[in-house]
């Protein structure tokens, strides 16, 4: 019924749309097929038949062997700790700043907001050296704080912009009713704005989580101790002196991807809703 309302009663149009979506999905999933196939091959088969998609013998033990070869659980824990702490920090500070820019009135608000957004125009690679000097002066080199704080700052402006646009779509009548009931700024923020902004918060949370989880540059620059490595750095360092065990490396890559797939599927409804509604003022 919904497809008829959207595309009419012509079944050919519906078929073409679904065909295009199916082909696009296959094209998007295509690059993962060699990764999955490689993770299930033996090392000898990989050397003899590197371009075959279907393994002659499926070896699920590669996924167990990669945990025995490298401290993958330790890398997973380090990555999860950094990612969730950074994501929580970004959601907290960005939502508070966005509420101030969307609802409060103070001198220079628009100018300050433009300057705040201007920081998004500066690539993180340009600020890497100053950030490294700051982390060294604060004695945070080779700690996970040196990963959390810079990325937290980089994602703050984007998160503030995203949430501000969503907060502007929330009717002011709800806050005015809360004011009549004696609710202050903090009460209105926690009881009205945040519960109604779950789609935008989920969207920002997924974006931040993916950015931190897949970050490679900052762990490479700031971390020295092997026990403190994240997944991206640990898998990149999983190389022999002469050759690389690509089957185990691809197995570790699949393991590193799975948590993000689960997180996206869990928040998919809020994620799609947040992308749809953000920036629409009604």
C-alpha positions as CSV (number, residue, x, y, z in Angstrom):
1,X,0.0,0.0,0.0
2,X,2.8,2.4,0.9
3,X,4.7,1.6,-2.3
4,X,1.5,2.3,-4.3
5,X,1.1,5.7,-2.7
6,X,4.7,6.5,-3.5
7,X,5.1,5.1,-7.0
8,X,1.5,4.7,-8.2
9,X,-0.1,1.5,-9.4
10,X,2.6,0.8,-12.0
11,X,4.4,-2.4,-11.0
12,X,7.2,-1.7,-13.5
13,X,8.4,1.4,-11.7
14,X,8.5,-0.6,-8.4
15,X,10.4,-3.3,-10.0
16,X,13.0,-0.9,-11.5
17,X,13.4,0.9,-8.1
18,X,14.0,-2.4,-6.3
19,X,16.3,-3.6,-9.0
20,X,18.4,-0.4,-8.8
21,X,18.6,-0.7,-5.0
22,X,19.6,-4.4,-5.2
23,X,22.4,-3.7,-7.7
24,X,23.6,-0.8,-5.6
25,X,23.6,-3.0,-2.5
26,X,25.7,-5.6,-4.3
27,X,28.1,-3.0,-5.5
28,X,28.5,-1.7,-1.9
29,X,29.0,-5.2,-0.5
30,X,31.3,-6.3,-3.3
31,X,34.6,-5.2,-1.7
32,X,33.8,-7.2,1.4
33,X,33.6,-10.5,-0.4
34,X,37.4,-10.8,-1.0
35,X,38.0,-9.9,2.7
36,X,35.6,-12.5,3.9
37,X,36.9,-15.1,1.4
38,X,40.5,-14.4,2.5
39,X,39.7,-14.7,6.2
40,X,38.4,-18.3,5.5
41,X,41.3,-19.6,3.5
42,X,44.5,-21.3,4.6
43,X,47.8,-19.6,4.0
44,X,48.9,-22.1,1.3
45,X,45.6,-21.7,-0.6
46,X,45.9,-17.9,-0.3
47,X,49.3,-18.0,-2.0
48,X,48.1,-20.5,-4.7
49,X,44.7,-19.0,-5.4
50,X,44.8,-15.4,-4.2
51,X,41.9,-14.1,-6.4
52,X,39.4,-16.9,-5.8
53,X,36.2,-15.9,-4.0
54,X,35.1,-19.3,-2.8
55,X,37.6,-21.1,-0.6
56,X,38.3,-24.7,-1.3
57,X,38.2,-25.5,2.4
58,X,36.5,-23.1,4.8
59,X,38.7,-22.6,7.9
60,X,36.7,-21.0,10.7
61,X,39.6,-21.7,13.0
62,X,41.3,-18.6,11.5
63,X,39.1,-16.5,13.7
64,X,40.2,-18.4,16.8
65,X,43.8,-18.4,15.7
66,X,43.9,-14.6,15.3
67,X,43.0,-14.2,19.0
68,X,45.8,-16.6,19.9
69,X,48.3,-14.8,17.6
70,X,47.8,-11.2,18.7
71,X,46.1,-9.7,21.8
72,X,43.0,-8.9,19.9
73,X,40.8,-8.8,23.0
74,X,43.1,-6.2,24.5
75,X,42.9,-4.2,21.4
76,X,39.1,-4.4,21.4
77,X,38.9,-3.3,25.0
78,X,41.2,-0.3,24.4
79,X,39.3,0.7,21.3
80,X,35.9,0.3,23.1
81,X,37.1,2.4,26.1
82,X,38.4,5.2,24.0
83,X,35.4,5.2,21.6
84,X,32.7,5.2,24.2
85,X,34.3,7.7,26.5
86,X,34.9,10.1,23.6
87,X,31.4,9.5,22.2
88,X,29.9,10.2,25.7
89,X,31.9,13.4,26.0
90,X,30.9,14.7,22.6
91,X,27.2,14.0,23.2
92,X,27.4,15.8,26.6
93,X,29.2,18.9,25.6
94,X,27.7,19.2,22.1
95,X,24.2,18.9,23.3
96,X,24.8,21.6,26.0
97,X,26.4,24.0,23.6
98,X,23.7,23.4,20.9
99,X,21.0,24.2,23.5
100,X,22.7,27.4,24.3
101,X,23.0,28.4,20.6
102,X,19.5,27.3,19.8
103,X,17.5,28.6,22.8
104,X,19.5,31.1,24.9
105,X,20.0,34.8,24.1
106,X,23.4,36.4,24.8
107,X,25.5,39.1,23.1
108,X,27.6,37.9,20.2
109,X,25.8,34.5,19.9
110,X,25.8,34.5,16.1
111,X,29.4,35.6,15.8
112,X,30.5,33.0,18.3
113,X,28.6,30.3,16.5
114,X,30.2,31.2,13.2
115,X,33.7,31.2,14.7
116,X,32.8,27.8,16.3
117,X,31.8,26.4,13.0
118,X,35.0,27.8,11.4
119,X,37.0,25.3,13.3
120,X,35.4,22.6,11.2
121,X,37.3,24.0,8.1
122,X,40.7,23.2,9.6
123,X,41.8,19.6,8.9
124,X,42.9,17.6,11.9
125,X,46.2,16.8,10.2
126,X,47.1,20.5,10.3
127,X,46.6,20.7,14.1
128,X,48.4,17.4,14.8
129,X,51.7,19.0,15.7
130,X,50.3,21.6,18.1
131,X,48.1,18.9,19.7
132,X,51.2,16.7,20.1
133,X,53.0,19.5,21.8
134,X,50.1,20.1,24.1
135,X,49.8,16.4,25.0
136,X,53.5,16.3,25.7
137,X,53.4,19.3,27.9
138,X,50.5,17.8,29.9
139,X,52.4,14.5,30.1
140,X,49.6,12.6,28.3
141,X,51.7,11.0,25.5
142,X,51.3,7.2,25.5
143,X,47.9,7.4,27.3
144,X,44.4,6.9,26.0
145,X,43.6,10.5,27.1
146,X,45.8,11.7,24.2
147,X,43.3,10.0,21.9
148,X,40.1,11.0,23.6
149,X,40.7,14.7,24.2
150,X,41.8,15.8,20.6
151,X,39.0,13.8,18.9
152,X,36.5,15.1,21.4
153,X,37.5,18.6,20.5
154,X,37.5,17.9,16.7
155,X,34.0,16.4,16.8
156,X,32.6,19.1,19.1
157,X,31.9,21.7,16.5
158,X,30.2,19.3,14.1
159,X,28.1,17.8,16.9
160,X,27.0,21.3,18.1
161,X,26.0,22.3,14.6
162,X,24.0,19.0,14.1
163,X,22.2,19.2,17.4
164,X,21.5,22.9,17.1
165,X,19.7,22.4,13.8
166,X,17.6,19.7,15.4
167,X,16.8,21.7,18.5
168,X,15.5,24.5,16.3
169,X,12.8,22.1,15.1
170,X,11.4,21.5,18.6
171,X,8.4,23.8,19.2
172,X,9.0,26.6,21.8
173,X,5.5,26.1,23.2
174,X,6.7,23.0,25.0
175,X,9.4,25.0,26.8
176,X,7.0,27.9,27.5
177,X,4.6,25.4,29.2
178,X,7.5,24.1,31.3
179,X,8.5,27.7,32.3
180,X,4.9,28.3,33.6
181,X,5.4,25.2,35.7
182,X,8.6,26.7,37.2
183,X,11.1,24.6,35.2
184,X,14.5,26.2,34.8
185,X,17.1,25.9,32.0
186,X,18.5,22.6,33.2
187,X,15.1,21.1,33.8
188,X,13.9,22.1,30.3
189,X,17.1,20.8,28.7
190,X,17.0,17.4,30.5
191,X,13.2,16.8,30.6
192,X,12.1,18.2,27.2
193,X,14.9,18.8,24.8
194,X,17.0,15.6,25.3
195,X,14.0,13.1,25.3
196,X,12.7,14.7,22.0
197,X,16.2,14.6,20.4
198,X,17.0,10.9,20.6
199,X,17.2,10.6,16.8
200,X,19.7,13.4,16.5
201,X,21.7,12.1,19.5
202,X,21.8,8.6,18.0
203,X,23.0,10.0,14.7
204,X,25.8,12.0,16.3
205,X,26.7,9.1,18.5
206,X,27.0,6.7,15.5
207,X,29.1,9.2,13.6
208,X,31.4,9.9,16.5
209,X,31.7,6.2,17.4
210,X,32.7,5.3,13.8
211,X,35.2,8.1,13.6
212,X,36.9,7.2,16.9
213,X,36.7,3.4,16.3
214,X,38.4,3.6,12.8
215,X,40.9,6.3,13.7
216,X,44.4,5.3,12.9
217,X,46.5,8.5,12.8
218,X,46.2,9.5,16.4
219,X,47.0,6.1,17.9
220,X,50.0,5.9,15.6
221,X,51.3,9.2,16.7
222,X,50.5,9.2,20.4
223,X,50.8,5.6,21.5
224,X,54.1,3.8,22.1
225,X,53.3,0.9,24.4
226,X,52.0,-2.2,22.6
227,X,49.5,-3.0,25.4
228,X,47.7,0.3,24.8
229,X,47.2,-0.1,21.1
230,X,43.8,0.2,19.5
231,X,42.4,-2.1,16.9
232,X,43.4,-0.1,13.9
233,X,47.0,0.3,15.1
234,X,47.2,-3.3,16.4
235,X,46.1,-4.8,13.0
236,X,48.4,-2.5,11.1
237,X,51.3,-3.7,13.2
238,X,50.4,-7.3,12.6
239,X,53.1,-7.9,10.0
240,X,56.0,-10.3,9.9
241,X,59.5,-9.4,8.9
242,X,59.2,-11.0,5.5
243,X,55.5,-11.7,4.8
244,X,52.0,-11.0,6.1
245,X,49.5,-13.6,7.2
246,X,46.7,-12.1,5.2
247,X,44.1,-14.7,6.2
248,X,44.6,-13.9,9.9
249,X,44.7,-10.2,9.2
250,X,41.4,-10.3,7.3
251,X,39.9,-12.4,10.1
252,X,40.9,-9.7,12.6
253,X,39.5,-7.0,10.3
254,X,36.1,-8.8,10.2
255,X,36.2,-9.0,14.0
256,X,36.9,-5.3,14.3
257,X,34.0,-4.4,11.9
258,X,31.3,-6.5,13.6
259,X,30.8,-4.3,16.7
260,X,30.2,-1.3,14.5
261,X,27.7,-3.2,12.3
262,X,25.8,-4.3,15.5
263,X,25.8,-0.7,16.8
264,X,24.5,0.7,13.5
265,X,21.7,-1.9,13.2
266,X,20.7,-1.3,16.8
267,X,20.4,2.5,16.2
268,X,19.3,2.3,12.6
269,X,15.8,3.6,13.2
270,X,17.0,6.6,15.2
271,X,19.8,7.1,12.8
272,X,17.6,7.3,9.7
273,X,15.1,9.5,11.5
274,X,17.8,11.9,12.7
275,X,19.2,12.2,9.2
276,X,15.7,12.9,7.8
277,X,14.7,15.5,10.4
278,X,17.9,17.4,11.1
279,X,17.9,20.8,9.5
280,X,14.1,20.8,8.9
281,X,12.6,23.7,10.9
282,X,8.8,23.3,11.4
